[in-house]
Amino acid sequence: MKKGLKVFLGAAIVLSAVACSTSNDEVKKETKEKVVETKEDTSVPKEYRNALHKAENYSKMMHMSKQRIYDQLTSEYGEKFDAEAAQYAIDNLNADYNENALKCGENYKKTMHMSKARIYDQLTSENGEKFTAEQAQYAIDNIKGDYLEAALKSAKNYQETMSMSKDAIYNQLVSEYGEKFTPEEAQYAIDNLDE
């Protein structure tokens, strides 16, 4: 059971990292723009400072929510910091969680071709990104572009990998248990599937 949980947690972290991570070029650019010397506060225990440093990396590079950062810091399969060190990190982390949710949502749309509803669900899910409803809504409200192309890419994926009929693809695209695209987005995908 523990091995299965470890594999599941590992897979969830990898999926999140892929979906929500910033490209290396973006990180290098940000690093060049923000070269600032900081002096460590030696009055704070080293373990707490280490937890804060890890939290900063998770926020900047993987665009994690506050809860996911805390969970990763304290997880026996993650960083294994004690609750006090993790809480210190969370309390002292200068993160814009709205922007983290937005970047994470944009990456889900771009890399996994998710619908607006599925992105929102993934951002707020207890088994997903664990952003607040307000942070997820900020992301949804600010993701650029429409979802027609995402629906089309998702439809093409179903056609190529699962050899589904157009009717079955349409049903999967609009299903509450599937992709959750709007009927208009799904119809656009079906109409343009063979082009």
PyMOL CGO cylinders between C-alpha atoms (Angstrom):
from pymol import cmd
from pymol.cgo import CYLINDER

trace = [
    CYLINDER, 0.00, 0.00, 0.00, 2.78, 2.45, 0.94, 0.3, 1, 1, 1, 1, 1, 1,
    CYLINDER, 2.78, 2.45, 0.94, 4.67, 1.66, -2.25, 0.3, 1, 1, 1, 1, 1, 1,
    CYLINDER, 4.67, 1.66, -2.25, 1.55, 2.34, -4.32, 0.3, 1, 1, 1, 1, 1, 1,
    CYLINDER, 1.55, 2.34, -4.32, 0.96, 5.61, -2.49, 0.3, 1, 1, 1, 1, 1, 1,
    CYLINDER, 0.96, 5.61, -2.49, 4.59, 6.59, -3.03, 0.3, 1, 1, 1, 1, 1, 1,
    CYLINDER, 4.59, 6.59, -3.03, 4.29, 5.89, -6.76, 0.3, 1, 1, 1, 1, 1, 1,
    CYLINDER, 4.29, 5.89, -6.76, 1.00, 7.80, -6.92, 0.3, 1, 1, 1, 1, 1, 1,
    CYLINDER, 1.00, 7.80, -6.92, 2.43, 10.81, -5.10, 0.3, 1, 1, 1, 1, 1, 1,
    CYLINDER, 2.43, 10.81, -5.10, 5.53, 10.73, -7.25, 0.3, 1, 1, 1, 1, 1, 1,
    CYLINDER, 5.53, 10.73, -7.25, 3.43, 10.64, -10.41, 0.3, 1, 1, 1, 1, 1, 1,
    CYLINDER, 3.43, 10.64, -10.41, 1.23, 13.49, -9.14, 0.3, 1, 1, 1, 1, 1, 1,
    CYLINDER, 1.23, 13.49, -9.14, 4.26, 15.64, -8.44, 0.3, 1, 1, 1, 1, 1, 1,
    CYLINDER, 4.26, 15.64, -8.44, 5.76, 14.89, -11.86, 0.3, 1, 1, 1, 1, 1, 1,
    CYLINDER, 5.76, 14.89, -11.86, 2.45, 15.64, -13.61, 0.3, 1, 1, 1, 1, 1, 1,
    CYLINDER, 2.45, 15.64, -13.61, 2.16, 18.90, -11.73, 0.3, 1, 1, 1, 1, 1, 1,
    CYLINDER, 2.16, 18.90, -11.73, 5.77, 19.79, -12.45, 0.3, 1, 1, 1, 1, 1, 1,
    CYLINDER, 5.77, 19.79, -12.45, 5.29, 19.19, -16.15, 0.3, 1, 1, 1, 1, 1, 1,
    CYLINDER, 5.29, 19.19, -16.15, 1.99, 21.01, -16.31, 0.3, 1, 1, 1, 1, 1, 1,
    CYLINDER, 1.99, 21.01, -16.31, 2.88, 23.97, -14.16, 0.3, 1, 1, 1, 1, 1, 1,
    CYLINDER, 2.88, 23.97, -14.16, 6.61, 24.44, -14.53, 0.3, 1, 1, 1, 1, 1, 1,
    CYLINDER, 6.61, 24.44, -14.53, 8.27, 27.38, -16.20, 0.3, 1, 1, 1, 1, 1, 1,
    CYLINDER, 8.27, 27.38, -16.20, 10.64, 26.73, -19.07, 0.3, 1, 1, 1, 1, 1, 1,
    CYLINDER, 10.64, 26.73, -19.07, 14.37, 26.96, -18.35, 0.3, 1, 1, 1, 1, 1, 1,
    CYLINDER, 14.37, 26.96, -18.35, 14.64, 30.01, -20.60, 0.3, 1, 1, 1, 1, 1, 1,
    CYLINDER, 14.64, 30.01, -20.60, 12.04, 31.85, -18.51, 0.3, 1, 1, 1, 1, 1, 1,
    CYLINDER, 12.04, 31.85, -18.51, 13.84, 30.95, -15.27, 0.3, 1, 1, 1, 1, 1, 1,
    CYLINDER, 13.84, 30.95, -15.27, 17.20, 32.12, -16.68, 0.3, 1, 1, 1, 1, 1, 1,
    CYLINDER, 17.20, 32.12, -16.68, 15.61, 35.38, -17.82, 0.3, 1, 1, 1, 1, 1, 1,
    CYLINDER, 15.61, 35.38, -17.82, 13.99, 35.96, -14.42, 0.3, 1, 1, 1, 1, 1, 1,
    CYLINDER, 13.99, 35.96, -14.42, 17.25, 35.12, -12.66, 0.3, 1, 1, 1, 1, 1, 1,
    CYLINDER, 17.25, 35.12, -12.66, 19.21, 37.60, -14.78, 0.3, 1, 1, 1, 1, 1, 1,
    CYLINDER, 19.21, 37.60, -14.78, 16.64, 40.30, -14.12, 0.3, 1, 1, 1, 1, 1, 1,
    CYLINDER, 16.64, 40.30, -14.12, 16.53, 39.72, -10.36, 0.3, 1, 1, 1, 1, 1, 1,
    CYLINDER, 16.53, 39.72, -10.36, 20.15, 39.32, -9.28, 0.3, 1, 1, 1, 1, 1, 1,
    CYLINDER, 20.15, 39.32, -9.28, 19.99, 40.68, -5.75, 0.3, 1, 1, 1, 1, 1, 1,
    CYLINDER, 19.99, 40.68, -5.75, 22.34, 40.04, -2.88, 0.3, 1, 1, 1, 1, 1, 1,
    CYLINDER, 22.34, 40.04, -2.88, 20.59, 38.99, 0.28, 0.3, 1, 1, 1, 1, 1, 1,
    CYLINDER, 20.59, 38.99, 0.28, 22.03, 38.40, 3.70, 0.3, 1, 1, 1, 1, 1, 1,
    CYLINDER, 22.03, 38.40, 3.70, 20.73, 35.44, 5.61, 0.3, 1, 1, 1, 1, 1, 1,
    CYLINDER, 20.73, 35.44, 5.61, 19.09, 36.12, 8.94, 0.3, 1, 1, 1, 1, 1, 1,
    CYLINDER, 19.09, 36.12, 8.94, 21.17, 33.94, 11.24, 0.3, 1, 1, 1, 1, 1, 1,
    CYLINDER, 21.17, 33.94, 11.24, 18.69, 34.43, 14.07, 0.3, 1, 1, 1, 1, 1, 1,
    CYLINDER, 18.69, 34.43, 14.07, 16.37, 32.06, 12.20, 0.3, 1, 1, 1, 1, 1, 1,
    CYLINDER, 16.37, 32.06, 12.20, 17.28, 28.35, 12.44, 0.3, 1, 1, 1, 1, 1, 1,
    CYLINDER, 17.28, 28.35, 12.44, 19.00, 26.95, 9.36, 0.3, 1, 1, 1, 1, 1, 1,
    CYLINDER, 19.00, 26.95, 9.36, 16.24, 24.34, 8.94, 0.3, 1, 1, 1, 1, 1, 1,
    CYLINDER, 16.24, 24.34, 8.94, 13.65, 27.12, 8.69, 0.3, 1, 1, 1, 1, 1, 1,
    CYLINDER, 13.65, 27.12, 8.69, 15.76, 29.05, 6.16, 0.3, 1, 1, 1, 1, 1, 1,
    CYLINDER, 15.76, 29.05, 6.16, 16.19, 25.88, 4.11, 0.3, 1, 1, 1, 1, 1, 1,
    CYLINDER, 16.19, 25.88, 4.11, 12.43, 25.31, 4.12, 0.3, 1, 1, 1, 1, 1, 1,
    CYLINDER, 12.43, 25.31, 4.12, 11.88, 28.89, 2.96, 0.3, 1, 1, 1, 1, 1, 1,
    CYLINDER, 11.88, 28.89, 2.96, 14.43, 28.46, 0.17, 0.3, 1, 1, 1, 1, 1, 1,
    CYLINDER, 14.43, 28.46, 0.17, 12.68, 25.27, -1.01, 0.3, 1, 1, 1, 1, 1, 1,
    CYLINDER, 12.68, 25.27, -1.01, 9.29, 27.01, -0.83, 0.3, 1, 1, 1, 1, 1, 1,
    CYLINDER, 9.29, 27.01, -0.83, 10.60, 29.89, -2.96, 0.3, 1, 1, 1, 1, 1, 1,
    CYLINDER, 10.60, 29.89, -2.96, 11.80, 27.41, -5.59, 0.3, 1, 1, 1, 1, 1, 1,
    CYLINDER, 11.80, 27.41, -5.59, 8.46, 25.59, -5.66, 0.3, 1, 1, 1, 1, 1, 1,
    CYLINDER, 8.46, 25.59, -5.66, 6.62, 28.88, -6.06, 0.3, 1, 1, 1, 1, 1, 1,
    CYLINDER, 6.62, 28.88, -6.06, 8.88, 30.39, -8.73, 0.3, 1, 1, 1, 1, 1, 1,
    CYLINDER, 8.88, 30.39, -8.73, 9.65, 27.32, -10.80, 0.3, 1, 1, 1, 1, 1, 1,
    CYLINDER, 9.65, 27.32, -10.80, 6.59, 25.10, -10.40, 0.3, 1, 1, 1, 1, 1, 1,
    CYLINDER, 6.59, 25.10, -10.40, 3.97, 27.77, -9.63, 0.3, 1, 1, 1, 1, 1, 1,
    CYLINDER, 3.97, 27.77, -9.63, 2.52, 25.82, -6.71, 0.3, 1, 1, 1, 1, 1, 1,
    CYLINDER, 2.52, 25.82, -6.71, -0.30, 26.89, -4.43, 0.3, 1, 1, 1, 1, 1, 1,
    CYLINDER, -0.30, 26.89, -4.43, 0.31, 27.66, -0.78, 0.3, 1, 1, 1, 1, 1, 1,
    CYLINDER, 0.31, 27.66, -0.78, -1.23, 24.35, 0.31, 0.3, 1, 1, 1, 1, 1, 1,
    CYLINDER, -1.23, 24.35, 0.31, 0.76, 22.29, -2.23, 0.3, 1, 1, 1, 1, 1, 1,
    CYLINDER, 0.76, 22.29, -2.23, 4.00, 23.97, -1.14, 0.3, 1, 1, 1, 1, 1, 1,
    CYLINDER, 4.00, 23.97, -1.14, 3.24, 23.21, 2.49, 0.3, 1, 1, 1, 1, 1, 1,
    CYLINDER, 3.24, 23.21, 2.49, 2.31, 19.62, 1.66, 0.3, 1, 1, 1, 1, 1, 1,
    CYLINDER, 2.31, 19.62, 1.66, 5.49, 19.16, -0.37, 0.3, 1, 1, 1, 1, 1, 1,
    CYLINDER, 5.49, 19.16, -0.37, 7.64, 20.62, 2.40, 0.3, 1, 1, 1, 1, 1, 1,
    CYLINDER, 7.64, 20.62, 2.40, 6.18, 18.30, 5.04, 0.3, 1, 1, 1, 1, 1, 1,
    CYLINDER, 6.18, 18.30, 5.04, 5.63, 15.15, 2.97, 0.3, 1, 1, 1, 1, 1, 1,
    CYLINDER, 5.63, 15.15, 2.97, 7.52, 12.02, 3.91, 0.3, 1, 1, 1, 1, 1, 1,
    CYLINDER, 7.52, 12.02, 3.91, 7.89, 11.53, 0.15, 0.3, 1, 1, 1, 1, 1, 1,
    CYLINDER, 7.89, 11.53, 0.15, 8.93, 15.15, -0.37, 0.3, 1, 1, 1, 1, 1, 1,
    CYLINDER, 8.93, 15.15, -0.37, 11.17, 17.44, 1.65, 0.3, 1, 1, 1, 1, 1, 1,
    CYLINDER, 11.17, 17.44, 1.65, 10.40, 16.00, 5.12, 0.3, 1, 1, 1, 1, 1, 1,
    CYLINDER, 10.40, 16.00, 5.12, 10.58, 19.33, 6.98, 0.3, 1, 1, 1, 1, 1, 1,
    CYLINDER, 10.58, 19.33, 6.98, 8.79, 19.48, 10.30, 0.3, 1, 1, 1, 1, 1, 1,
    CYLINDER, 8.79, 19.48, 10.30, 5.50, 21.39, 10.50, 0.3, 1, 1, 1, 1, 1, 1,
    CYLINDER, 5.50, 21.39, 10.50, 7.07, 24.41, 12.23, 0.3, 1, 1, 1, 1, 1, 1,
    CYLINDER, 7.07, 24.41, 12.23, 9.77, 24.88, 9.57, 0.3, 1, 1, 1, 1, 1, 1,
    CYLINDER, 9.77, 24.88, 9.57, 7.21, 24.47, 6.78, 0.3, 1, 1, 1, 1, 1, 1,
    CYLINDER, 7.21, 24.47, 6.78, 4.84, 26.95, 8.42, 0.3, 1, 1, 1, 1, 1, 1,
    CYLINDER, 4.84, 26.95, 8.42, 7.70, 29.45, 8.82, 0.3, 1, 1, 1, 1, 1, 1,
    CYLINDER, 7.70, 29.45, 8.82, 8.40, 29.07, 5.09, 0.3, 1, 1, 1, 1, 1, 1,
    CYLINDER, 8.40, 29.07, 5.09, 4.76, 29.60, 4.15, 0.3, 1, 1, 1, 1, 1, 1,
    CYLINDER, 4.76, 29.60, 4.15, 4.44, 32.60, 6.48, 0.3, 1, 1, 1, 1, 1, 1,
    CYLINDER, 4.44, 32.60, 6.48, 7.58, 34.24, 5.05, 0.3, 1, 1, 1, 1, 1, 1,
    CYLINDER, 7.58, 34.24, 5.05, 7.18, 33.32, 1.40, 0.3, 1, 1, 1, 1, 1, 1,
    CYLINDER, 7.18, 33.32, 1.40, 6.63, 36.32, -0.82, 0.3, 1, 1, 1, 1, 1, 1,
    CYLINDER, 6.63, 36.32, -0.82, 4.47, 34.65, -3.46, 0.3, 1, 1, 1, 1, 1, 1,
    CYLINDER, 4.47, 34.65, -3.46, 1.71, 35.85, -5.74, 0.3, 1, 1, 1, 1, 1, 1,
    CYLINDER, 1.71, 35.85, -5.74, -0.62, 32.85, -5.69, 0.3, 1, 1, 1, 1, 1, 1,
    CYLINDER, -0.62, 32.85, -5.69, -2.96, 34.43, -8.25, 0.3, 1, 1, 1, 1, 1, 1,
    CYLINDER, -2.96, 34.43, -8.25, -0.07, 34.55, -10.71, 0.3, 1, 1, 1, 1, 1, 1,
    CYLINDER, -0.07, 34.55, -10.71, 0.99, 31.02, -9.79, 0.3, 1, 1, 1, 1, 1, 1,
    CYLINDER, 0.99, 31.02, -9.79, -2.54, 29.81, -10.52, 0.3, 1, 1, 1, 1, 1, 1,
    CYLINDER, -2.54, 29.81, -10.52, -2.56, 31.72, -13.81, 0.3, 1, 1, 1, 1, 1, 1,
    CYLINDER, -2.56, 31.72, -13.81, 0.77, 30.28, -14.98, 0.3, 1, 1, 1, 1, 1, 1,
    CYLINDER, 0.77, 30.28, -14.98, -0.28, 26.81, -13.94, 0.3, 1, 1, 1, 1, 1, 1,
    CYLINDER, -0.28, 26.81, -13.94, -3.62, 27.18, -15.74, 0.3, 1, 1, 1, 1, 1, 1,
    CYLINDER, -3.62, 27.18, -15.74, -1.95, 28.52, -18.89, 0.3, 1, 1, 1, 1, 1, 1,
    CYLINDER, -1.95, 28.52, -18.89, 0.34, 25.51, -18.95, 0.3, 1, 1, 1, 1, 1, 1,
    CYLINDER, 0.34, 25.51, -18.95, -2.58, 23.09, -18.56, 0.3, 1, 1, 1, 1, 1, 1,
    CYLINDER, -2.58, 23.09, -18.56, -4.29, 24.74, -21.51, 0.3, 1, 1, 1, 1, 1, 1,
    CYLINDER, -4.29, 24.74, -21.51, -1.16, 24.79, -23.64, 0.3, 1, 1, 1, 1, 1, 1,
    CYLINDER, -1.16, 24.79, -23.64, 0.30, 21.36, -22.86, 0.3, 1, 1, 1, 1, 1, 1,
    CYLINDER, 0.30, 21.36, -22.86, -2.75, 19.26, -22.00, 0.3, 1, 1, 1, 1, 1, 1,
    CYLINDER, -2.75, 19.26, -22.00, -5.39, 21.11, -24.08, 0.3, 1, 1, 1, 1, 1, 1,
    CYLINDER, -5.39, 21.11, -24.08, -7.81, 21.36, -21.17, 0.3, 1, 1, 1, 1, 1, 1,
    CYLINDER, -7.81, 21.36, -21.17, -11.14, 23.18, -21.19, 0.3, 1, 1, 1, 1, 1, 1,
    CYLINDER, -11.14, 23.18, -21.19, -11.83, 26.11, -18.91, 0.3, 1, 1, 1, 1, 1, 1,
    CYLINDER, -11.83, 26.11, -18.91, -13.92, 23.93, -16.57, 0.3, 1, 1, 1, 1, 1, 1,
    CYLINDER, -13.92, 23.93, -16.57, -11.27, 21.18, -16.38, 0.3, 1, 1, 1, 1, 1, 1,
    CYLINDER, -11.27, 21.18, -16.38, -8.52, 23.72, -15.66, 0.3, 1, 1, 1, 1, 1, 1,
    CYLINDER, -8.52, 23.72, -15.66, -10.61, 25.22, -12.86, 0.3, 1, 1, 1, 1, 1, 1,
    CYLINDER, -10.61, 25.22, -12.86, -11.28, 21.75, -11.43, 0.3, 1, 1, 1, 1, 1, 1,
    CYLINDER, -11.28, 21.75, -11.43, -7.59, 20.82, -11.59, 0.3, 1, 1, 1, 1, 1, 1,
    CYLINDER, -7.59, 20.82, -11.59, -6.51, 24.08, -9.98, 0.3, 1, 1, 1, 1, 1, 1,
    CYLINDER, -6.51, 24.08, -9.98, -8.90, 23.68, -7.05, 0.3, 1, 1, 1, 1, 1, 1,
    CYLINDER, -8.90, 23.68, -7.05, -8.83, 19.90, -6.62, 0.3, 1, 1, 1, 1, 1, 1,
    CYLINDER, -8.83, 19.90, -6.62, -7.62, 18.32, -3.37, 0.3, 1, 1, 1, 1, 1, 1,
    CYLINDER, -7.62, 18.32, -3.37, -5.85, 15.80, -5.60, 0.3, 1, 1, 1, 1, 1, 1,
    CYLINDER, -5.85, 15.80, -5.60, -4.61, 18.51, -7.95, 0.3, 1, 1, 1, 1, 1, 1,
    CYLINDER, -4.61, 18.51, -7.95, -3.13, 21.94, -7.42, 0.3, 1, 1, 1, 1, 1, 1,
    CYLINDER, -3.13, 21.94, -7.42, -5.08, 22.99, -4.28, 0.3, 1, 1, 1, 1, 1, 1,
    CYLINDER, -5.08, 22.99, -4.28, -5.47, 26.67, -5.17, 0.3, 1, 1, 1, 1, 1, 1,
    CYLINDER, -5.47, 26.67, -5.17, -8.32, 28.57, -3.56, 0.3, 1, 1, 1, 1, 1, 1,
    CYLINDER, -8.32, 28.57, -3.56, -11.50, 29.12, -5.59, 0.3, 1, 1, 1, 1, 1, 1,
    CYLINDER, -11.50, 29.12, -5.59, -10.61, 32.83, -5.88, 0.3, 1, 1, 1, 1, 1, 1,
    CYLINDER, -10.61, 32.83, -5.88, -7.10, 32.09, -7.18, 0.3, 1, 1, 1, 1, 1, 1,
    CYLINDER, -7.10, 32.09, -7.18, -8.42, 29.56, -9.69, 0.3, 1, 1, 1, 1, 1, 1,
    CYLINDER, -8.42, 29.56, -9.69, -11.07, 32.02, -10.88, 0.3, 1, 1, 1, 1, 1, 1,
    CYLINDER, -11.07, 32.02, -10.88, -8.38, 34.68, -11.31, 0.3, 1, 1, 1, 1, 1, 1,
    CYLINDER, -8.38, 34.68, -11.31, -6.50, 32.24, -13.54, 0.3, 1, 1, 1, 1, 1, 1,
    CYLINDER, -6.50, 32.24, -13.54, -9.58, 31.37, -15.58, 0.3, 1, 1, 1, 1, 1, 1,
    CYLINDER, -9.58, 31.37, -15.58, -10.45, 35.05, -16.01, 0.3, 1, 1, 1, 1, 1, 1,
    CYLINDER, -10.45, 35.05, -16.01, -6.94, 35.89, -17.23, 0.3, 1, 1, 1, 1, 1, 1,
    CYLINDER, -6.94, 35.89, -17.23, -5.91, 32.97, -19.43, 0.3, 1, 1, 1, 1, 1, 1,
    CYLINDER, -5.91, 32.97, -19.43, -5.43, 34.47, -22.89, 0.3, 1, 1, 1, 1, 1, 1,
    CYLINDER, -5.43, 34.47, -22.89, -7.19, 33.22, -25.99, 0.3, 1, 1, 1, 1, 1, 1,
    CYLINDER, -7.19, 33.22, -25.99, -10.21, 31.08, -26.58, 0.3, 1, 1, 1, 1, 1, 1,
    CYLINDER, -10.21, 31.08, -26.58, -10.58, 27.36, -26.03, 0.3, 1, 1, 1, 1, 1, 1,
    CYLINDER, -10.58, 27.36, -26.03, -11.49, 26.40, -29.59, 0.3, 1, 1, 1, 1, 1, 1,
    CYLINDER, -11.49, 26.40, -29.59, -7.96, 25.28, -30.44, 0.3, 1, 1, 1, 1, 1, 1,
    CYLINDER, -7.96, 25.28, -30.44, -7.65, 23.39, -27.16, 0.3, 1, 1, 1, 1, 1, 1,
    CYLINDER, -7.65, 23.39, -27.16, -10.86, 21.52, -27.99, 0.3, 1, 1, 1, 1, 1, 1,
    CYLINDER, -10.86, 21.52, -27.99, -9.58, 20.77, -31.50, 0.3, 1, 1, 1, 1, 1, 1,
    CYLINDER, -9.58, 20.77, -31.50, -6.23, 19.47, -30.21, 0.3, 1, 1, 1, 1, 1, 1,
    CYLINDER, -6.23, 19.47, -30.21, -8.00, 17.35, -27.63, 0.3, 1, 1, 1, 1, 1, 1,
    CYLINDER, -8.00, 17.35, -27.63, -10.32, 15.97, -30.33, 0.3, 1, 1, 1, 1, 1, 1,
    CYLINDER, -10.32, 15.97, -30.33, -7.39, 15.15, -32.63, 0.3, 1, 1, 1, 1, 1, 1,
    CYLINDER, -7.39, 15.15, -32.63, -5.69, 13.36, -29.77, 0.3, 1, 1, 1, 1, 1, 1,
    CYLINDER, -5.69, 13.36, -29.77, -8.78, 11.19, -29.23, 0.3, 1, 1, 1, 1, 1, 1,
    CYLINDER, -8.78, 11.19, -29.23, -9.02, 10.51, -32.96, 0.3, 1, 1, 1, 1, 1, 1,
    CYLINDER, -9.02, 10.51, -32.96, -5.34, 9.56, -33.34, 0.3, 1, 1, 1, 1, 1, 1,
    CYLINDER, -5.34, 9.56, -33.34, -4.72, 7.64, -30.14, 0.3, 1, 1, 1, 1, 1, 1,
    CYLINDER, -4.72, 7.64, -30.14, -8.10, 6.01, -29.51, 0.3, 1, 1, 1, 1, 1, 1,
    CYLINDER, -8.10, 6.01, -29.51, -9.58, 5.78, -33.03, 0.3, 1, 1, 1, 1, 1, 1,
    CYLINDER, -9.58, 5.78, -33.03, -12.87, 7.25, -31.82, 0.3, 1, 1, 1, 1, 1, 1,
    CYLINDER, -12.87, 7.25, -31.82, -15.77, 8.26, -34.04, 0.3, 1, 1, 1, 1, 1, 1,
    CYLINDER, -15.77, 8.26, -34.04, -16.72, 11.92, -34.33, 0.3, 1, 1, 1, 1, 1, 1,
    CYLINDER, -16.72, 11.92, -34.33, -19.87, 11.33, -32.27, 0.3, 1, 1, 1, 1, 1, 1,
    CYLINDER, -19.87, 11.33, -32.27, -17.90, 9.63, -29.51, 0.3, 1, 1, 1, 1, 1, 1,
    CYLINDER, -17.90, 9.63, -29.51, -15.28, 12.41, -29.56, 0.3, 1, 1, 1, 1, 1, 1,
    CYLINDER, -15.28, 12.41, -29.56, -17.99, 15.07, -29.33, 0.3, 1, 1, 1, 1, 1, 1,
    CYLINDER, -17.99, 15.07, -29.33, -19.58, 13.28, -26.37, 0.3, 1, 1, 1, 1, 1, 1,
    CYLINDER, -19.58, 13.28, -26.37, -16.20, 12.99, -24.63, 0.3, 1, 1, 1, 1, 1, 1,
    CYLINDER, -16.20, 12.99, -24.63, -15.45, 16.66, -25.22, 0.3, 1, 1, 1, 1, 1, 1,
    CYLINDER, -15.45, 16.66, -25.22, -18.70, 17.89, -23.65, 0.3, 1, 1, 1, 1, 1, 1,
    CYLINDER, -18.70, 17.89, -23.65, -19.06, 15.23, -20.96, 0.3, 1, 1, 1, 1, 1, 1,
    CYLINDER, -19.06, 15.23, -20.96, -19.18, 16.29, -17.31, 0.3, 1, 1, 1, 1, 1, 1,
    CYLINDER, -19.18, 16.29, -17.31, -16.94, 13.27, -16.68, 0.3, 1, 1, 1, 1, 1, 1,
    CYLINDER, -16.94, 13.27, -16.68, -14.74, 13.99, -19.68, 0.3, 1, 1, 1, 1, 1, 1,
    CYLINDER, -14.74, 13.99, -19.68, -13.26, 17.18, -21.06, 0.3, 1, 1, 1, 1, 1, 1,
    CYLINDER, -13.26, 17.18, -21.06, -16.04, 19.63, -20.11, 0.3, 1, 1, 1, 1, 1, 1,
    CYLINDER, -16.04, 19.63, -20.11, -15.76, 21.81, -23.21, 0.3, 1, 1, 1, 1, 1, 1,
    CYLINDER, -15.76, 21.81, -23.21, -18.78, 23.90, -24.17, 0.3, 1, 1, 1, 1, 1, 1,
    CYLINDER, -18.78, 23.90, -24.17, -20.99, 22.53, -26.97, 0.3, 1, 1, 1, 1, 1, 1,
    CYLINDER, -20.99, 22.53, -26.97, -19.73, 25.35, -29.23, 0.3, 1, 1, 1, 1, 1, 1,
    CYLINDER, -19.73, 25.35, -29.23, -16.08, 24.48, -28.57, 0.3, 1, 1, 1, 1, 1, 1,
    CYLINDER, -16.08, 24.48, -28.57, -16.73, 20.78, -29.13, 0.3, 1, 1, 1, 1, 1, 1,
    CYLINDER, -16.73, 20.78, -29.13, -18.63, 21.45, -32.37, 0.3, 1, 1, 1, 1, 1, 1,
    CYLINDER, -18.63, 21.45, -32.37, -15.77, 23.63, -33.63, 0.3, 1, 1, 1, 1, 1, 1,
    CYLINDER, -15.77, 23.63, -33.63, -13.39, 20.73, -32.93, 0.3, 1, 1, 1, 1, 1, 1,
    CYLINDER, -13.39, 20.73, -32.93, -15.59, 18.24, -34.78, 0.3, 1, 1, 1, 1, 1, 1,
    CYLINDER, -15.59, 18.24, -34.78, -16.09, 20.60, -37.73, 0.3, 1, 1, 1, 1, 1, 1,
    CYLINDER, -16.09, 20.60, -37.73, -12.33, 21.09, -38.09, 0.3, 1, 1, 1, 1, 1, 1,
    CYLINDER, -12.33, 21.09, -38.09, -11.15, 17.60, -37.18, 0.3, 1, 1, 1, 1, 1, 1,
    CYLINDER, -11.15, 17.60, -37.18, -10.26, 16.51, -40.72, 0.3, 1, 1, 1, 1, 1, 1,
    CYLINDER, -10.26, 16.51, -40.72, -8.48, 19.70, -41.78, 0.3, 1, 1, 1, 1, 1, 1,
]
cmd.load_cgo(trace, "trace")
